[in-house]
Amino acid sequence: MPSVDEMTRAAILTLVLLIGAPVLAASLGDADLAWIEACADRLRNERGTTESKVKYCTCMHEQFDDNRDVDQTEMERLYPPLHLACQIEAGRGR
């Protein structure tokens, strides 16, 4: 039986595929999925669906070549226009 972490990672990958980013999903490694998972987890208490949160985090992830050392909160603070663009792309914009 798969662990909760494996099921969560599988669910996130499935959402990424459903969102319409098959090329991106095919190139995602474990570290990329972990980053998107951590980002979506940070947003768990915010309004919106899990799909919109994963879409937002995937958008933020796509914007940086190597973002392992920068989390989504730091990205939002450093690049407010990017944050707003990803919010809109994910259907979470104002």
The first five atom37 places (N, CA, C, CB, O) and aatype in JSON, in Angstrom:
{
  "aatype": [12, 14, 15, 19, 3, 6, 12, 16, 1, 0, 0, 9, 10, 16, 10, 19, 10, 10, 9, 7, 0, 14, 19, 10, 0, 0, 15, 10, 7, 3, 0, 3, 10, 0, 17, 9, 6, 0, 4, 0, 3, 1, 10, 1, 2, 6, 1, 7, 16, 16, 6, 15, 11, 19, 11, 18, 4, 16, 4, 12, 8, 6, 5, 13, 3, 3, 2, 1, 3, 19, 3, 5, 16, 6, 12, 6, 1, 10, 18, 14, 14, 10, 8, 10, 0, 4, 5, 9, 6, 0, 7, 1, 7, 1],
  "atom_mask": [
    [1, 1, 1, 1, 1],
    [1, 1, 1, 1, 1],
    [1, 1, 1, 1, 1],
    [1, 1, 1, 1, 1],
    [1, 1, 1, 1, 1],
    [1, 1, 1, 1, 1],
    [1, 1, 1, 1, 1],
    [1, 1, 1, 1, 1],
    [1, 1, 1, 1, 1],
    [1, 1, 1, 1, 1],
    [1, 1, 1, 1, 1],
    [1, 1, 1, 1, 1],
    [1, 1, 1, 1, 1],
    [1, 1, 1, 1, 1],
    [1, 1, 1, 1, 1],
    [1, 1, 1, 1, 1],
    [1, 1, 1, 1, 1],
    [1, 1, 1, 1, 1],
    [1, 1, 1, 1, 1],
    [1, 1, 1, 0, 1],
    [1, 1, 1, 1, 1],
    [1, 1, 1, 1, 1],
    [1, 1, 1, 1, 1],
    [1, 1, 1, 1, 1],
    [1, 1, 1, 1, 1],
    [1, 1, 1, 1, 1],
    [1, 1, 1, 1, 1],
    [1, 1, 1, 1, 1],
    [1, 1, 1, 0, 1],
    [1, 1, 1, 1, 1],
    [1, 1, 1, 1, 1],
    [1, 1, 1, 1, 1],
    [1, 1, 1, 1, 1],
    [1, 1, 1, 1, 1],
    [1, 1, 1, 1, 1],
    [1, 1, 1, 1, 1],
    [1, 1, 1, 1, 1],
    [1, 1, 1, 1, 1],
    [1, 1, 1, 1, 1],
    [1, 1, 1, 1, 1],
    [1, 1, 1, 1, 1],
    [1, 1, 1, 1, 1],
    [1, 1, 1, 1, 1],
    [1, 1, 1, 1, 1],
    [1, 1, 1, 1, 1],
    [1, 1, 1, 1, 1],
    [1, 1, 1, 1, 1],
    [1, 1, 1, 0, 1],
    [1, 1, 1, 1, 1],
    [1, 1, 1, 1, 1],
    [1, 1, 1, 1, 1],
    [1, 1, 1, 1, 1],
    [1, 1, 1, 1, 1],
    [1, 1, 1, 1, 1],
    [1, 1, 1, 1, 1],
    [1, 1, 1, 1, 1],
    [1, 1, 1, 1, 1],
    [1, 1, 1, 1, 1],
    [1, 1, 1, 1, 1],
    [1, 1, 1, 1, 1],
    [1, 1, 1, 1, 1],
    [1, 1, 1, 1, 1],
    [1, 1, 1, 1, 1],
    [1, 1, 1, 1, 1],
    [1, 1, 1, 1, 1],
    [1, 1, 1, 1, 1],
    [1, 1, 1, 1, 1],
    [1, 1, 1, 1, 1],
    [1, 1, 1, 1, 1],
    [1, 1, 1, 1, 1],
    [1, 1, 1, 1, 1],
    [1, 1, 1, 1, 1],
    [1, 1, 1, 1, 1],
    [1, 1, 1, 1, 1],
    [1, 1, 1, 1, 1],
    [1, 1, 1, 1, 1],
    [1, 1, 1, 1, 1],
    [1, 1, 1, 1, 1],
    [1, 1, 1, 1, 1],
    [1, 1, 1, 1, 1],
    [1, 1, 1, 1, 1],
    [1, 1, 1, 1, 1],
    [1, 1, 1, 1, 1],
    [1, 1, 1, 1, 1],
    [1, 1, 1, 1, 1],
    [1, 1, 1, 1, 1],
    [1, 1, 1, 1, 1],
    [1, 1, 1, 1, 1],
    [1, 1, 1, 1, 1],
    [1, 1, 1, 1, 1],
    [1, 1, 1, 0, 1],
    [1, 1, 1, 1, 1],
    [1, 1, 1, 0, 1],
    [1, 1, 1, 1, 1]
  ],
  "atom_positions": [
    [[0.85, -1.18, 0.0], [0.0, 0.0, 0.0], [0.9, 1.25, 0.0], [-0.97, 0.0, 1.24], [1.84, 1.32, 0.79]],
    [[0.62, 2.23, -0.88], [1.45, 3.43, -0.94], [1.28, 4.29, 0.31], [1.11, 4.26, -2.18], [0.22, 4.3, 0.94]],
    [[2.35, 5.0, 0.66], [2.29, 5.89, 1.82], [1.5, 7.15, 1.45], [3.72, 6.27, 2.31], [1.21, 7.39, 0.28]],
    [[1.15, 7.93, 2.46], [0.43, 9.18, 2.25], [1.26, 10.11, 1.38], [0.09, 9.85, 3.6], [0.72, 10.76, 0.48]],
    [[2.58, 10.19, 1.63], [3.43, 11.05, 0.82], [3.42, 10.64, -0.64], [4.85, 11.03, 1.36], [3.38, 11.49, -1.53]],
    [[3.47, 9.34, -0.9], [3.43, 8.85, -2.28], [2.1, 9.18, -2.93], [3.68, 7.34, -2.32], [2.05, 9.55, -4.1]],
    [[1.01, 9.04, -2.18], [-0.31, 9.35, -2.72], [-0.44, 10.85, -2.98], [-1.41, 8.87, -1.77], [-1.03, 11.25, -3.98]],
    [[0.09, 11.68, -2.08], [0.04, 13.12, -2.26], [0.84, 13.52, -3.5], [0.59, 13.85, -1.02], [0.36, 14.3, -4.32]],
    [[2.03, 12.99, -3.64], [2.87, 13.29, -4.79], [2.18, 12.84, -6.08], [4.24, 12.62, -4.65], [2.22, 13.54, -7.09]],
    [[1.56, 11.68, -6.06], [0.84, 11.17, -7.23], [-0.34, 12.08, -7.56], [0.37, 9.73, -6.99], [-0.61, 12.35, -8.73]],
    [[-1.04, 12.54, -6.54], [-2.18, 13.43, -6.76], [-1.72, 14.75, -7.36], [-2.94, 13.69, -5.44], [-2.38, 15.28, -8.26]],
    [[-0.61, 15.28, -6.89], [-0.09, 16.54, -7.43], [0.34, 16.35, -8.87], [1.09, 17.05, -6.59], [0.04, 17.19, -9.71]],
    [[1.04, 15.26, -9.18], [1.44, 15.0, -10.55], [0.22, 14.86, -11.44], [2.31, 13.74, -10.63], [0.22, 15.37, -12.57]],
    [[-0.81, 14.19, -10.97], [-2.04, 14.04, -11.74], [-2.67, 15.39, -12.01], [-3.03, 13.14, -11.01], [-3.1, 15.66, -13.13]],
    [[-2.72, 16.25, -10.99], [-3.28, 17.59, -11.19], [-2.44, 18.39, -12.19], [-3.35, 18.33, -9.84], [-3.0, 19.09, -13.03]],
    [[-1.13, 18.29, -12.11], [-0.28, 19.0, -13.06], [-0.58, 18.52, -14.47], [1.23, 18.78, -12.72], [-0.67, 19.34, -15.39]],
    [[-0.75, 17.22, -14.65], [-1.07, 16.68, -15.97], [-2.44, 17.17, -16.44], [-1.04, 15.15, -15.95], [-2.59, 17.53, -17.61]],
    [[-3.41, 17.19, -15.56], [-4.76, 17.62, -15.93], [-4.83, 19.11, -16.22], [-5.72, 17.27, -14.82], [-5.66, 19.55, -17.02]],
    [[-3.98, 19.88, -15.6], [-3.98, 21.32, -15.78], [-3.58, 21.68, -17.2], [-3.05, 21.99, -14.77], [-3.88, 22.77, -17.68]],
    [[-2.91, 20.79, -17.86], [-2.56, 21.05, -19.25], [-1.08, 21.33, -19.44], [0.0, 0.0, 0.0], [-0.71, 22.04, -20.37]],
    [[-0.26, 20.8, -18.59], [1.18, 21.01, -18.72], [1.9, 19.68, -18.88], [1.73, 21.77, -17.5], [2.79, 19.37, -18.1]],
    [[1.52, 18.87, -19.88], [2.14, 17.55, -20.0], [3.63, 17.6, -20.26], [1.48, 16.78, -21.09], [4.37, 16.75, -19.76]],
    [[4.11, 18.57, -21.03], [5.55, 18.66, -21.28], [6.28, 18.98, -19.99], [5.85, 19.73, -22.36], [7.33, 18.4, -19.71]],
    [[5.74, 19.91, -19.21], [6.35, 20.25, -17.93], [6.31, 19.05, -17.0], [5.63, 21.45, -17.3], [7.32, 18.72, -16.36]],
    [[5.16, 18.4, -16.91], [5.04, 17.27, -16.0], [6.02, 16.16, -16.34], [3.62, 16.72, -16.02], [6.56, 15.51, -15.45]],
    [[6.24, 15.95, -17.63], [7.18, 14.91, -18.05], [8.6, 15.23, -17.62], [7.13, 14.72, -19.55], [9.41, 14.33, -17.42]],
    [[8.91, 16.52, -17.48], [10.27, 16.92, -17.12], [10.45, 17.14, -15.62], [10.64, 18.17, -17.86], [11.55, 17.47, -15.17]],
    [[9.4, 16.98, -14.84], [9.5, 17.2, -13.4], [10.2, 16.03, -12.72], [8.11, 17.41, -12.79], [9.87, 14.86, -12.96]],
    [[11.15, 16.36, -11.89], [11.82, 15.35, -11.09], [11.23, 15.33, -9.69], [0.0, 0.0, 0.0], [10.3, 16.07, -9.38]],
    [[11.79, 14.48, -8.86], [11.3, 14.39, -7.48], [11.44, 15.71, -6.74], [12.06, 13.3, -6.73], [10.54, 16.09, -5.99]],
    [[12.54, 16.42, -6.95], [12.75, 17.71, -6.27], [11.72, 18.74, -6.72], [14.17, 18.23, -6.53], [11.23, 19.54, -5.92]],
    [[11.39, 18.72, -8.01], [10.39, 19.66, -8.54], [9.02, 19.37, -7.94], [10.33, 19.58, -10.08], [8.32, 20.29, -7.49]],
    [[8.65, 18.1, -7.93], [7.36, 17.72, -7.33], [7.32, 18.06, -5.85], [7.1, 16.24, -7.54], [6.28, 18.49, -5.34]],
    [[8.43, 17.86, -5.16], [8.49, 18.19, -3.73], [8.3, 19.68, -3.52], [9.83, 17.72, -3.12], [7.63, 20.1, -2.58]],
    [[8.89, 20.5, -4.41], [8.76, 21.96, -4.29], [7.31, 22.36, -4.5], [9.68, 22.68, -5.32], [6.77, 23.14, -3.71]],
    [[6.66, 21.83, -5.55], [5.27, 22.15, -5.83], [4.37, 21.67, -4.68], [4.82, 21.52, -7.16], [3.44, 22.36, -4.27]],
    [[4.67, 20.49, -4.17], [3.9, 19.94, -3.05], [4.03, 20.83, -1.81], [4.37, 18.5, -2.73], [3.03, 21.11, -1.14]],
    [[5.24, 21.28, -1.51], [5.46, 22.14, -0.34], [4.74, 23.48, -0.52], [6.97, 22.38, -0.11], [4.16, 24.02, 0.42]],
    [[4.79, 24.0, -1.73], [4.11, 25.26, -2.03], [2.6, 25.11, -1.82], [4.41, 25.71, -3.48], [1.99, 25.93, -1.14]],
    [[2.01, 24.06, -2.39], [0.57, 23.84, -2.25], [0.2, 23.6, -0.79], [0.13, 22.64, -3.11], [-0.86, 24.03, -0.34]],
    [[1.07, 22.93, -0.05], [0.82, 22.68, 1.36], [0.8, 23.99, 2.15], [1.87, 21.73, 1.93], [0.0, 24.14, 3.08]],
    [[1.68, 24.93, 1.8], [1.69, 26.23, 2.48], [0.38, 26.99, 2.26], [2.87, 27.08, 2.01], [-0.01, 27.83, 3.07]],
    [[-0.28, 26.7, 1.15], [-1.51, 27.41, 0.8], [-2.77, 26.69, 1.3], [-1.59, 27.58, -0.7], [-3.88, 27.13, 1.0]],
    [[-2.62, 25.61, 2.04], [-3.76, 24.77, 2.42], [-4.86, 25.53, 3.16], [-3.28, 23.63, 3.28], [-6.03, 25.16, 3.05]],
    [[-4.52, 26.57, 3.9], [-5.54, 27.29, 4.66], [-6.12, 28.49, 3.91], [-4.95, 27.77, 5.97], [-6.96, 29.21, 4.43]],
    [[-5.66, 28.69, 2.68], [-6.2, 29.78, 1.87], [-7.39, 29.29, 1.07], [-5.11, 30.35, 0.93], [-7.58, 28.09, 0.87]],
    [[-8.19, 30.23, 0.62], [-9.36, 29.86, -0.17], [-8.91, 29.31, -1.53], [-10.31, 31.07, -0.36], [-7.8, 29.59, -1.99]],
    [[-9.77, 28.54, -2.13], [-9.49, 27.99, -3.45], [-9.38, 26.48, -3.42], [0.0, 0.0, 0.0], [-9.23, 25.86, -2.36]],
    [[-9.47, 25.91, -4.6], [-9.4, 24.45, -4.72], [-7.95, 23.99, -4.7], [-10.1, 23.98, -6.0], [-7.03, 24.78, -4.91]],
    [[-7.77, 22.72, -4.46], [-6.43, 22.14, -4.52], [-5.87, 22.31, -5.92], [-6.44, 20.64, -4.12], [-4.68, 22.59, -6.09]],
    [[-6.72, 22.14, -6.93], [-6.27, 22.29, -8.32], [-5.73, 23.69, -8.58], [-7.42, 21.98, -9.29], [-4.69, 23.84, -9.21]],
    [[-6.43, 24.72, -8.1], [-5.96, 26.09, -8.33], [-4.66, 26.37, -7.59], [-7.04, 27.1, -7.91], [-3.81, 27.12, -8.07]],
    [[-4.5, 25.77, -6.42], [-3.26, 25.95, -5.65], [-2.09, 25.27, -6.35], [-3.42, 25.4, -4.23], [-1.0, 25.83, -6.41]],
    [[-2.32, 24.07, -6.87], [-1.26, 23.36, -7.59], [-0.93, 24.11, -8.88], [-1.69, 21.91, -7.91], [0.24, 24.22, -9.26]],
    [[-1.94, 24.63, -9.55], [-1.71, 25.39, -10.78], [-0.88, 26.64, -10.48], [-3.05, 25.77, -11.45], [0.04, 26.97, -11.22]],
    [[-1.21, 27.33, -9.4], [-0.46, 28.51, -8.98], [1.0, 28.14, -8.69], [-1.11, 29.16, -7.73], [1.92, 28.8, -9.16]],
    [[1.19, 27.09, -7.93], [2.55, 26.67, -7.55], [3.34, 26.2, -8.76], [2.49, 25.56, -6.5], [4.54, 26.44, -8.85]],
    [[2.67, 25.53, -9.69], [3.34, 25.09, -10.91], [3.77, 26.3, -11.73], [2.41, 24.18, -11.75], [4.88, 26.32, -12.26]],
    [[2.92, 27.29, -11.82], [3.26, 28.53, -12.52], [4.47, 29.19, -11.88], [2.07, 29.49, -12.53], [5.4, 29.59, -12.59]],
    [[4.47, 29.31, -10.57], [5.61, 29.93, -9.88], [6.87, 29.11, -10.12], [5.33, 30.04, -8.35], [7.95, 29.67, -10.34]],
    [[6.75, 27.8, -10.08], [7.89, 26.91, -10.28], [8.49, 27.07, -11.67], [7.48, 25.46, -10.06], [9.71, 27.06, -11.84]],
    [[7.63, 27.23, -12.68], [8.08, 27.34, -14.07], [8.92, 28.58, -14.32], [6.89, 27.35, -14.99], [9.67, 28.63, -15.3]],
    [[8.82, 29.58, -13.48], [9.46, 30.86, -13.73], [10.93, 30.91, -13.36], [8.74, 31.92, -12.98], [11.62, 31.88, -13.69]],
    [[11.43, 29.89, -12.69], [12.81, 29.92, -12.21], [13.54, 28.67, -12.67], [12.85, 30.04, -10.68], [13.0, 27.56, -12.59]],
    [[14.76, 28.84, -13.14], [15.56, 27.71, -13.58], [15.9, 26.78, -12.42], [16.85, 28.2, -14.26], [15.8, 25.56, -12.53]],
    [[16.3, 27.37, -11.32], [16.67, 26.56, -10.15], [16.1, 27.24, -8.92], [18.22, 26.38, -10.04], [16.69, 28.18, -8.39]],
    [[14.97, 26.76, -8.46], [14.3, 27.41, -7.33], [14.34, 26.57, -6.07], [12.87, 27.72, -7.69], [13.55, 26.8, -5.15]],
    [[15.24, 25.63, -6.01], [15.29, 24.77, -4.82], [15.63, 25.55, -3.56], [16.29, 23.66, -5.02], [15.25, 25.16, -2.45]],
    [[16.36, 26.65, -3.72], [16.77, 27.42, -2.55], [15.81, 28.57, -2.24], [18.16, 27.98, -2.76], [16.0, 29.29, -1.26]],
    [[14.78, 28.74, -3.07], [13.83, 29.83, -2.87], [12.44, 29.21, -2.78], [13.91, 30.89, -4.03], [12.02, 28.47, -3.68]],
    [[11.72, 29.51, -1.69], [10.37, 28.98, -1.6], [9.37, 29.98, -2.2], [10.01, 28.66, -0.13], [9.73, 31.1, -2.55]],
    [[8.13, 29.54, -2.3], [7.14, 30.36, -2.97], [6.91, 31.68, -2.23], [5.84, 29.6, -3.08], [6.64, 32.69, -2.89]],
    [[7.0, 31.71, -0.93], [6.81, 32.95, -0.18], [7.89, 33.97, -0.54], [6.83, 32.66, 1.33], [7.59, 35.15, -0.72]],
    [[9.13, 33.51, -0.64], [10.22, 34.41, -1.03], [10.02, 34.92, -2.46], [11.57, 33.7, -0.92], [10.26, 36.09, -2.74]],
    [[9.57, 34.04, -3.36], [9.3, 34.45, -4.73], [8.23, 35.53, -4.77], [8.88, 33.25, -5.58], [8.36, 36.51, -5.5]],
    [[7.17, 35.35, -3.98], [6.09, 36.33, -3.95], [6.6, 37.68, -3.5], [4.97, 35.86, -3.04], [6.18, 38.71, -4.02]],
    [[7.48, 37.69, -2.54], [8.04, 38.95, -2.02], [9.01, 39.59, -3.01], [8.73, 38.71, -0.69], [9.05, 40.81, -3.15]],
    [[9.8, 38.76, -3.67], [10.81, 39.27, -4.6], [10.22, 39.72, -5.94], [11.85, 38.23, -4.85], [10.73, 40.66, -6.55]],
    [[9.17, 39.07, -6.38], [8.62, 39.3, -7.71], [7.09, 39.44, -7.66], [9.02, 38.17, -8.66], [6.39, 38.54, -8.13]],
    [[6.58, 40.54, -7.1], [5.12, 40.7, -6.98], [4.37, 40.58, -8.31], [4.81, 42.03, -6.36], [3.28, 39.99, -8.33]],
    [[4.89, 41.12, -9.43], [4.13, 40.96, -10.68], [3.98, 39.49, -11.1], [4.8, 41.75, -11.8], [2.94, 39.1, -11.63]],
    [[5.01, 38.7, -10.88], [4.96, 37.28, -11.2], [3.91, 36.59, -10.33], [6.35, 36.63, -11.0], [3.12, 35.78, -10.81]],
    [[3.93, 36.92, -9.07], [2.95, 36.36, -8.13], [1.54, 36.65, -8.61], [3.17, 36.95, -6.7], [0.69, 35.75, -8.63]],
    [[1.26, 37.89, -9.01], [-0.07, 38.26, -9.46], [-0.43, 37.56, -10.77], [-0.18, 39.77, -9.62], [-1.57, 37.14, -10.96]],
    [[0.54, 37.44, -11.68], [0.29, 36.76, -12.96], [-0.05, 35.29, -12.72], [1.52, 36.88, -13.88], [-0.96, 34.76, -13.37]],
    [[0.65, 34.64, -11.81], [0.36, 33.24, -11.5], [-0.98, 33.09, -10.79], [1.48, 32.64, -10.64], [-1.69, 32.1, -10.99]],
    [[-1.33, 34.07, -9.96], [-2.64, 34.05, -9.3], [-3.74, 34.07, -10.36], [-2.79, 35.26, -8.32], [-4.71, 33.31, -10.29]],
    [[-3.58, 34.95, -11.34], [-4.59, 35.07, -12.41], [-4.63, 33.8, -13.26], [-4.3, 36.31, -13.3], [-5.71, 33.29, -13.57]],
    [[-3.45, 33.29, -13.63], [-3.39, 32.07, -14.44], [-4.07, 30.89, -13.74], [-1.95, 31.71, -14.75], [-4.68, 30.05, -14.39]],
    [[-3.95, 30.85, -12.43], [-4.53, 29.75, -11.66], [-6.01, 29.98, -11.33], [-3.75, 29.56, -10.38], [-6.65, 29.14, -10.7]],
    [[-6.54, 31.13, -11.76], [-7.94, 31.43, -11.45], [-8.15, 31.9, -10.04], [0.0, 0.0, 0.0], [-9.26, 31.85, -9.51]],
    [[-7.05, 32.35, -9.41], [-7.14, 32.81, -8.03], [-6.98, 34.32, -7.94], [-6.08, 32.12, -7.16], [-6.94, 34.89, -6.85]],
    [[-6.88, 34.99, -9.11], [-6.63, 36.43, -9.14], [-7.81, 37.25, -8.68], [0.0, 0.0, 0.0], [-8.93, 36.76, -8.53]],
    [[-7.52, 38.48, -8.46], [-8.55, 39.38, -7.93], [-9.27, 40.06, -9.05], [-7.94, 40.41, -7.0], [-10.17, 40.86, -8.8]]
  ]
}
